[in-house]
Amino acid sequence: MRKKIFLLAILFVSLQTRSQQINEAVGWLESAFVKWQPVSNAQTYNVYYTGNGFTDQKIDNQLIRSYGSYYRADIPGLKAGTYTVKVKPVISGVEGTGTTTGSLTVLAQDRNGFAFDGGRVPGGYKVDGTPKDGAVILYISQNTKNTISIDITGASANPCVGLQNILYAIKKGKDTRPFIIRLLGNITDMSVMEGGDVVIENANNASSYVTLEGVGNDAVANGWGVRLKSASNIEVSNIGFMNCNSTAGDNVGMQQDNDHIWVHNCDLFYGDAGSDADQIKGDGALDNKSSTYITLSYNHFWDSGKASLLGLSEGTTTGLYITYHHNWFDHSDSRHPRVRYYSAHIYNNYYDGNSKYGAGSTLGSSLFMEGNVFRNCKYPMLTSKQGTDIFYDTTGTFSGEAGGTIKAFNNTMTGQTRYVPYNATNYPVEFDAIETATRGEVISSSIKSKLGGNSYNNFDTNAALYVKNLLIDQPAVAQTKVTQYSGRVSGGDLKWTFDNSVDDVSSTVITALKSALTNYAGTLVSVQGETSVVSNQTLTSTINNNQTVISGTAISPIVFTWGGTATDATVTGLPSSGVSFVKNTTAKTITITGTPTATLSYSIATTGTGTAATGSGTITVTPVSAQTLTLTSNNNQTVTSGTAISSIVFTWGGSATDATVTGLPASGITFVKNSSAKTVTITGTPTATLSYSISTTGTGTAATGSGTITVTPVSVQTLTSTSNNNQTVTSGTAISSIVFTWGGSATDATVTGLPASGITFVKNSSAKTITITGTPTATLSYSIVTTGTGTAANGSGTITVTGTFSGNQIHNFTVSGKTSSFYTITGNMNSTAGSVSYAGLTLTARLKIESSTAITYTTTAASTLTLVFDSNFTGTIKVNNISYTATSGVVTVSLPAGANTITKGSVANLYYISTTYNTTARMSSHGSVEEEVASAKLALYPNPVSNELNIDSDKAIQKVEVYNLTGALVNLKAGNNNTIDMSDLANGSYLVKVYTENSLTTKIIIKK
């Protein structure tokens, strides 16, 4: 007996002194976690927390999980404050002393937004983060997802078995106990689901509360989504969603008739590709339809294609409220959100490298966007069918839907392509958002969307709603919070680093990220207290497990890695035909290498507890192909001395591994070899005739190529002129005759830009002269180029007319009737007054636009014509016999210098005419009128131009338009480009318009 007592005493002392090494302990958002090293011989562990009135409060067994090399316990449901956590091993039923963490600080969740309207607190937790009184807590793992059981009040039969069957019973809304459903680890599809989703309903019972949450940093809904319908007071949080292939296709979707919903701290990854072209990354990540009083916060969107659709066919703008705050739109492409009908408060979100657009407003929706950070978001805010939405493409982004309105305050932006706020003078219609000077500013109902005439509803200034008095974070503070706390605990177990130089502008699937998600299995080994162990063998591989190589070529190494509960892996089919493998049991890898002599297949299977994981591959060997050498068709060229050759490119392929050039470099001709592209590029200006040859090297027969470059003597074309090719005359005065004479090897000469504006020319082929004469009516430019052998000669000139530039011309029929010193007006005034407001004026008198009506005038510089009709007029008016369609009663036309005529298109009434010059006038020191470009820091050169026109601007260029002198648009280039290709245009004069963010510059360019 004494011996037994002595042995028990030894065991007790051993247990008292045995403790575990704690690796990490962290306080988080209303939770904490601790990780520790396993203790030898410990069968289980007990975990306790102390703080906020609790002393050694034991946590549930299921919160303690094994990950093989370490254990982890998470403690959700803590009130904000300071805690310690104690971990004790249990050996042979006896609890050891254990180890206690240092002080851990637990923070409160951010419970703001419309989900909490009326004092509601969605989910099974109280406002302080602790479980509601009487809360039922259920734990769901891969083992228990189909076997978990509980009795539910109102169920058709009890017990209810399996997660979805439990939710079907709650659907009836008769069991008002708060439910907290906690997910553990990686959970795939269940045996009972609805269209591949877990569906939560409770008949909109205001007394029913449900939380669906993940535990720790690795809870994953793998292959399925969460869908809500006819549900109230629901919380979804701390879950990673990936590979969703449900019928609805959304990671989380509010399907219909939901209220007071809070979705937060979730990681939203790619779903399976949908059937539509825009669903390559899955359908919606977080969509909301026919639901109200919603808060979506602290969610992390990982390269989502379509982040969040808001609204579909509600048909009303009344009673639909939602909040988006502190979400990380991390390289997601679009819909942040894309809004129909709703009043949406969107604040403190981080838009990080978004390739398409940020938020979009349609169908009368009202968006209040404040305190957000936009980094390289292409178009931060779009309003349908106006502003940036149709600046580059008139089709727009939003299926032609009418616009809504965006109110913007205190947002920060860097790297955007275009964003245009409302400006009553410059952008009264074509704006993206209305920026306010103060947060509480009320937006006038007179500011309406271009399509649909919708105005902002000012919901954010309604004292009955939380928005009016909310104090939000400054943008920089918000960005820090978002990157620290969005997504699952500690950012989740699957992290990805984006390449901003590529991913900021790309909307394609990132193959490596997709592979990581497809192969995701998690590392959870077991859940304490479960009767069966989570058996989760895994096997992942590099993406090159199938390869095709030419005979004699080594394969790229292929690496398979086993994990989970797998303890080893077996290879079948190798070594074989020159391919072998090396197994590293420490790294748990199998690496396959070699030079295959024949096509072969192989397979790998893991061993361990649970179901084995498998992988396989095929290595295909193709015969040695012949060496090849292809070339551009210009390997033989003849050029005039001093002229560069056209680039000659040879490309080797097949079994060729390199190519050798003989005869070069020589006589000014060199070559560049690109081994990656397998090309030899020959360039230069030859000084003498030469020949060269190229031969490939590699396996098989070599391929060869050659060429000769012949140099001929220079033939010189000449063109001379009198010294008066540039002249300035007063309006009505004839120019002095200008004579150009061609010679040398020139056989003829061509004139561009004449005859025009009263100036003509006569060509004398015998004398080889061109004589220019006339009385100019407007400033013009011309050019002359010779034809013949050798290099063409060219000349040019400008004839400037002074004394006629009269500045902007406005004619108001209400003030002046038909009397004008600038416009010649023929027609009849309407005896019945109308009423139109334009540019702060009230216009009543109007000219009838009918068959007999004509308005003529002449400008000496490029200008913009604006015509104001009845506000409901949508017909056409002809300017210089070209029809233009009115928008809301206004027509705006860009015109080159010259004579213009306005005539009837449709029957109409004209109130107001404005001609605004695109250049400004000034008097020079010698008393003449000169023109200067509107932006002093923008230059166009060369002028005349043959091929590329260079644009030098100190501001980002948004687009460039080129018009011929009939007013037709002949070239357009969108984006920040410093050159525009003019080579395809016929010789002559053109009007070039350069748009920057806040200005428009126009200049005449000669194409030669």
Secondary structure as the mmCIF struct_conf table of DSSP 4:
data_model
#
loop_
_struct_conf.conf_type_id
_struct_conf.id
_struct_conf.beg_label_comp_id
_struct_conf.beg_label_asym_id
_struct_conf.beg_label_seq_id
_struct_conf.end_label_comp_id
_struct_conf.end_label_asym_id
_struct_conf.end_label_seq_id
HELX_RH_AL_P HELX_RH_AL_P1 ARG A 2 THR A 17
HELX_LH_PP_P HELX_LH_PP_P1 GLN A 20 GLN A 21
STRN STRN1 ILE A 22 GLY A 27
STRN STRN2 LEU A 29 LEU A 29
BEND BEND1 GLU A 30 GLU A 30
STRN STRN3 SER A 31 TRP A 36
HELX_LH_PP_P HELX_LH_PP_P2 GLN A 37 VAL A 39
TURN_TY1_P TURN_TY1_P1 SER A 40 ASN A 41
STRN STRN4 THR A 44 GLY A 51
TURN_TY1_P TURN_TY1_P2 ASN A 52 GLY A 53
STRN STRN5 PHE A 54 LYS A 58
HELX_LH_PP_P HELX_LH_PP_P3 ILE A 59 ASP A 60
HELX_RH_3T_P HELX_RH_3T_P1 ASN A 61 LEU A 63
STRN STRN6 ILE A 64 SER A 66
BEND BEND2 GLY A 68 SER A 69
STRN STRN7 TYR A 71 PRO A 76
BEND BEND3 GLY A 77 GLY A 77
HELX_LH_PP_P HELX_LH_PP_P4 LEU A 78 LYS A 79
BEND BEND4 ALA A 80 ALA A 80
STRN STRN8 GLY A 81 ILE A 91
TURN_TY1_P TURN_TY1_P3 SER A 92 GLY A 93
STRN STRN9 VAL A 94 GLU A 95
STRN STRN10 THR A 99 THR A 100
STRN STRN11 LEU A 104 VAL A 106
STRN STRN12 LEU A 107 LEU A 107
HELX_LH_PP_P HELX_LH_PP_P5 ALA A 108 GLN A 109
BEND BEND5 GLY A 113 GLY A 113
HELX_RH_3T_P HELX_RH_3T_P2 PHE A 114 GLY A 119
BEND BEND6 GLY A 123 GLY A 124
STRN STRN13 TYR A 125 TYR A 125
TURN_TY1_P TURN_TY1_P4 VAL A 127 ASP A 128
BEND BEND7 GLY A 129 THR A 130
STRN STRN14 PRO A 131 PRO A 131
HELX_LH_PP_P HELX_LH_PP_P6 LYS A 132 LYS A 132
TURN_TY1_P TURN_TY1_P5 ASP A 133 GLY A 134
STRN STRN15 VAL A 136 ILE A 140
TURN_TY1_P TURN_TY1_P6 GLN A 142 THR A 147
STRN STRN16 SER A 149 ILE A 150
TURN_TY1_P TURN_TY1_P7 THR A 153 GLY A 154
BEND BEND8 SER A 156 PRO A 159
STRN STRN17 CYS A 160 VAL A 161
BEND BEND9 GLY A 162 GLY A 162
HELX_RH_AL_P HELX_RH_AL_P2 LEU A 163 ILE A 170
TURN_TY1_P TURN_TY1_P8 LYS A 171 LYS A 172
BEND BEND10 GLY A 173 GLY A 173
BEND BEND11 ARG A 177 ARG A 177
STRN STRN18 PHE A 179 LEU A 183
BEND BEND12 GLY A 185 GLY A 185
STRN STRN19 ASN A 186 ILE A 187
BEND BEND13 SER A 191 VAL A 192
STRN STRN20 GLU A 194 GLU A 194
TURN_TY1_P TURN_TY1_P9 GLY A 195 GLY A 196
STRN STRN21 ASP A 197 ILE A 200
TURN_TY1_P TURN_TY1_P10 ALA A 203 ASN A 204
TURN_TY1_P TURN_TY1_P11 ALA A 206 SER A 207
STRN STRN22 VAL A 210 GLY A 214
TURN_TY1_P TURN_TY1_P12 GLY A 216 ASN A 217
STRN STRN23 VAL A 220 ASN A 222
BEND BEND14 GLY A 223 GLY A 223
STRN STRN24 GLY A 225 LYS A 229
BEND BEND15 SER A 230 SER A 230
STRN STRN25 SER A 232 SER A 237
BEND BEND16 ASN A 238 ASN A 238
STRN STRN26 GLY A 240 MET A 242
BEND BEND17 ASN A 243 ASN A 243
BEND BEND18 THR A 247 ALA A 248
BEND BEND19 ASN A 251 ASN A 251
STRN STRN27 VAL A 252 GLN A 256
BEND BEND20 ASP A 257 ASP A 257
STRN STRN28 ASN A 258 HIS A 264
BEND BEND21 ASN A 265 ASN A 265
STRN STRN29 ASP A 267 LEU A 268
BEND BEND22 SER A 275 ASP A 276
HELX_RH_3T_P HELX_RH_3T_P3 ALA A 277 GLN A 279
TURN_TY1_P TURN_TY1_P13 ILE A 280 LYS A 281
BEND BEND23 ASP A 283 ASP A 283
STRN STRN30 GLY A 284 GLY A 284
BEND BEND24 ALA A 285 ALA A 285
STRN STRN31 LEU A 286 ASN A 288
BEND BEND25 SER A 290 SER A 290
STRN STRN32 SER A 291 SER A 297
BEND BEND26 TYR A 298 TYR A 298
STRN STRN33 HIS A 300 TRP A 302
BEND BEND27 ASP A 303 ASP A 303
BEND BEND28 GLY A 305 GLY A 305
STRN STRN34 LYS A 306 LYS A 306
STRN STRN35 LEU A 309 LEU A 310
BEND BEND29 LEU A 312 SER A 313
BEND BEND30 THR A 318 GLY A 319
STRN STRN36 TYR A 321 HIS A 325
BEND BEND31 HIS A 326 HIS A 326
STRN STRN37 TRP A 328 ASP A 330
BEND BEND32 HIS A 331 HIS A 331
STRN STRN38 SER A 334 SER A 334
BEND BEND33 HIS A 336 PRO A 337
STRN STRN39 ARG A 338 ARG A 340
BEND BEND34 TYR A 341 TYR A 341
STRN STRN40 SER A 343 TYR A 347
BEND BEND35 ASN A 348 ASN A 348
STRN STRN41 TYR A 350 ASP A 352
BEND BEND36 GLY A 353 GLY A 353
BEND BEND37 SER A 355 LYS A 356
BEND BEND38 GLY A 358 GLY A 358
STRN STRN42 ALA A 359 THR A 362
TURN_TY1_P TURN_TY1_P14 LEU A 363 GLY A 364
STRN STRN43 SER A 366 GLU A 370
BEND BEND39 GLY A 371 GLY A 371
STRN STRN44 VAL A 373 ARG A 375
BEND BEND40 ASN A 376 ASN A 376
BEND BEND41 LYS A 378 PRO A 380
STRN STRN45 MET A 381 THR A 383
TURN_TY1_P TURN_TY1_P15 SER A 384 LYS A 385
BEND BEND42 GLN A 386 GLN A 386
HELX_RH_3T_P HELX_RH_3T_P4 GLY A 387 ILE A 390
TURN_TY1_P TURN_TY1_P16 PHE A 391 PHE A 391
BEND BEND43 TYR A 392 TYR A 392
TURN_TY1_P TURN_TY1_P17 THR A 394 THR A 395
BEND BEND44 THR A 397 PHE A 398
TURN_TY1_P TURN_TY1_P18 SER A 399 GLY A 400
HELX_LH_PP_P HELX_LH_PP_P7 GLU A 401 ALA A 402
STRN STRN46 GLY A 403 GLY A 403
STRN STRN47 THR A 405 PHE A 409
BEND BEND45 ASN A 410 ASN A 410
STRN STRN48 THR A 412 THR A 414
BEND BEND46 GLY A 415 GLY A 415
BEND BEND47 THR A 417 THR A 417
STRN STRN49 PRO A 421 PRO A 421
STRN STRN50 ASN A 423 ASN A 423
TURN_TY1_P TURN_TY1_P19 ALA A 424 ASN A 426
STRN STRN51 TYR A 427 TYR A 427
BEND BEND48 PRO A 428 GLU A 430
BEND BEND49 ASP A 432 ASP A 432
STRN STRN52 ALA A 433 ALA A 433
STRN STRN53 ILE A 434 GLU A 435
BEND BEND50 ALA A 437 THR A 438
TURN_TY1_P TURN_TY1_P20 ARG A 439 GLY A 440
HELX_LH_PP_P HELX_LH_PP_P8 GLU A 441 SER A 444
TURN_TY1_P TURN_TY1_P21 SER A 445 SER A 446
TURN_TY1_P TURN_TY1_P22 LYS A 450 GLY A 452
HELX_RH_3T_P HELX_RH_3T_P5 PHE A 459 THR A 461
TURN_TY1_P TURN_TY1_P23 ALA A 463 ALA A 464
BEND BEND51 LEU A 465 LEU A 465
HELX_RH_3T_P HELX_RH_3T_P6 TYR A 466 ASN A 469
HELX_LH_PP_P HELX_LH_PP_P9 ILE A 472 GLN A 474
HELX_RH_AL_P HELX_RH_AL_P3 PRO A 475 TYR A 485
BEND BEND52 SER A 486 ARG A 488
HELX_RH_3T_P HELX_RH_3T_P7 VAL A 489 GLY A 491
BEND BEND53 ASP A 493 ASP A 493
HELX_RH_AL_P HELX_RH_AL_P4 ASN A 500 ASP A 503
TURN_TY1_P TURN_TY1_P24 ASP A 504 VAL A 505
BEND BEND54 THR A 508 THR A 508
HELX_RH_AL_P HELX_RH_AL_P5 THR A 511 THR A 518
TURN_TY1_P TURN_TY1_P25 ASN A 519 ASN A 519
STRN STRN54 SER A 526 VAL A 527
TURN_TY1_P TURN_TY1_P26 GLN A 528 GLY A 529
BEND BEND55 THR A 531 SER A 532
STRN STRN55 GLN A 537 SER A 541
TURN_TY1_P TURN_TY1_P27 ILE A 543 ASN A 544
BEND BEND56 ASN A 545 ASN A 546
STRN STRN56 GLN A 547 ILE A 550
TURN_TY1_P TURN_TY1_P28 SER A 551 GLY A 552
HELX_LH_PP_P HELX_LH_PP_P10 ALA A 554 PRO A 557
STRN STRN57 ILE A 558 GLY A 564
TURN_TY1_P TURN_TY1_P29 THR A 565 THR A 565
STRN STRN58 ALA A 566 THR A 572
BEND BEND57 GLY A 573 GLY A 573
BEND BEND58 PRO A 575 PRO A 575
STRN STRN59 SER A 576 SER A 576
TURN_TY1_P TURN_TY1_P30 SER A 577 GLY A 578
STRN STRN60 VAL A 579 ASN A 584
TURN_TY1_P TURN_TY1_P31 THR A 585 LYS A 588
STRN STRN61 THR A 589 GLY A 594
BEND BEND59 THR A 597 ALA A 598
STRN STRN62 LEU A 600 GLY A 608
BEND BEND60 THR A 609 THR A 611
HELX_LH_PP_P HELX_LH_PP_P11 ALA A 612 ALA A 613
STRN STRN63 THR A 614 THR A 622
HELX_LH_PP_P HELX_LH_PP_P12 PRO A 623 ALA A 626
STRN STRN64 GLN A 627 LEU A 631
TURN_TY1_P TURN_TY1_P32 SER A 633 ASN A 634
BEND BEND61 ASN A 635 ASN A 636
STRN STRN65 GLN A 637 THR A 640
TURN_TY1_P TURN_TY1_P33 SER A 641 GLY A 642
HELX_LH_PP_P HELX_LH_PP_P13 ALA A 644 SER A 647
STRN STRN66 ILE A 648 GLY A 654
TURN_TY1_P TURN_TY1_P34 SER A 655 SER A 655
STRN STRN67 ALA A 656 THR A 662
BEND BEND62 GLY A 663 GLY A 663
BEND BEND63 PRO A 665 PRO A 665
STRN STRN68 ALA A 666 ALA A 666
TURN_TY1_P TURN_TY1_P35 SER A 667 GLY A 668
STRN STRN69 ILE A 669 ASN A 674
TURN_TY1_P TURN_TY1_P36 SER A 675 LYS A 678
STRN STRN70 THR A 679 GLY A 684
BEND BEND64 THR A 687 ALA A 688
STRN STRN71 LEU A 690 GLY A 698
BEND BEND65 THR A 699 THR A 701
STRN STRN72 THR A 704 THR A 712
STRN STRN73 VAL A 716 VAL A 716
STRN STRN74 GLN A 717 SER A 721
TURN_TY1_P TURN_TY1_P37 SER A 723 ASN A 724
BEND BEND66 ASN A 725 ASN A 726
STRN STRN75 GLN A 727 THR A 730
TURN_TY1_P TURN_TY1_P38 SER A 731 GLY A 732
HELX_LH_PP_P HELX_LH_PP_P14 THR A 733 SER A 737
STRN STRN76 ILE A 738 GLY A 744
TURN_TY1_P TURN_TY1_P39 SER A 745 SER A 745
STRN STRN77 ALA A 746 THR A 752
BEND BEND67 GLY A 753 GLY A 753
BEND BEND68 PRO A 755 PRO A 755
STRN STRN78 ALA A 756 ALA A 756
TURN_TY1_P TURN_TY1_P40 SER A 757 GLY A 758
STRN STRN79 ILE A 759 ASN A 764
TURN_TY1_P TURN_TY1_P41 SER A 765 LYS A 768
STRN STRN80 THR A 769 GLY A 774
BEND BEND69 THR A 777 ALA A 778
STRN STRN81 LEU A 780 GLY A 788
BEND BEND70 THR A 789 GLY A 790
STRN STRN82 THR A 791 THR A 791
STRN STRN83 ASN A 794 THR A 802
BEND BEND71 GLY A 803 GLY A 803
STRN STRN84 GLN A 809 ASN A 812
HELX_RH_AL_P HELX_RH_AL_P6 PHE A 813 SER A 816
TURN_TY1_P TURN_TY1_P42 GLY A 817 LYS A 818
BEND BEND72 SER A 821 PHE A 822
STRN STRN85 THR A 824 THR A 826
BEND BEND73 GLY A 827 GLY A 827
STRN STRN86 MET A 829 MET A 829
BEND BEND74 SER A 831 THR A 832
STRN STRN87 VAL A 836 TYR A 838
TURN_TY1_P TURN_TY1_P43 ALA A 839 GLY A 840
STRN STRN88 LEU A 841 LEU A 843
STRN STRN89 LEU A 847 ILE A 849
BEND BEND75 GLU A 850 GLU A 850
TURN_TY1_P TURN_TY1_P44 SER A 851 SER A 852
STRN STRN90 ALA A 854 THR A 859
BEND BEND76 THR A 860 ALA A 861
STRN STRN91 SER A 863 PHE A 869
TURN_TY1_P TURN_TY1_P45 SER A 871 ASN A 872
BEND BEND77 GLY A 875 GLY A 875
STRN STRN92 THR A 876 VAL A 879
TURN_TY1_P TURN_TY1_P46 ASN A 880 ASN A 881
STRN STRN93 ILE A 882 THR A 885
STRN STRN94 THR A 887 THR A 887
TURN_TY1_P TURN_TY1_P47 SER A 888 GLY A 889
STRN STRN95 VAL A 890 LEU A 895
BEND BEND78 ALA A 897 ALA A 897
STRN STRN96 GLY A 898 LYS A 904
BEND BEND79 GLY A 905 VAL A 907
STRN STRN97 ALA A 908 TYR A 917
BEND BEND80 ASN A 918 ASN A 918
STRN STRN98 THR A 919 MET A 923
TURN_TY1_P TURN_TY1_P48 SER A 925 HIS A 926
BEND BEND81 GLY A 927 GLY A 927
STRN STRN99 VAL A 929 VAL A 933
BEND BEND82 ALA A 934 SER A 935
TURN_TY1_P TURN_TY1_P49 ALA A 936 LYS A 937
STRN STRN100 LEU A 938 TYR A 941
BEND BEND83 ASN A 943 PRO A 944
STRN STRN101 VAL A 945 VAL A 945
BEND BEND84 SER A 946 ASN A 947
STRN STRN102 GLU A 948 SER A 953
BEND BEND85 ASP A 954 LYS A 955
STRN STRN103 ILE A 957 TYR A 963
TURN_TY1_P TURN_TY1_P50 LEU A 965 THR A 966
BEND BEND86 GLY A 967 GLY A 967
STRN STRN104 LEU A 969 ALA A 974
BEND BEND87 GLY A 975 ASN A 976
BEND BEND88 ASN A 978 ASN A 978
STRN STRN105 THR A 979 ASP A 981
TURN_TY1_P TURN_TY1_P51 SER A 983 ASP A 984
BEND BEND89 LEU A 985 LEU A 985
HELX_LH_PP_P HELX_LH_PP_P15 ALA A 986 ALA A 986
BEND BEND90 ASN A 987 ASN A 987
STRN STRN106 GLY A 988 THR A 996
BEND BEND91 GLU A 997 ASN A 998
STRN STRN107 LEU A 1000 LYS A 1007
#
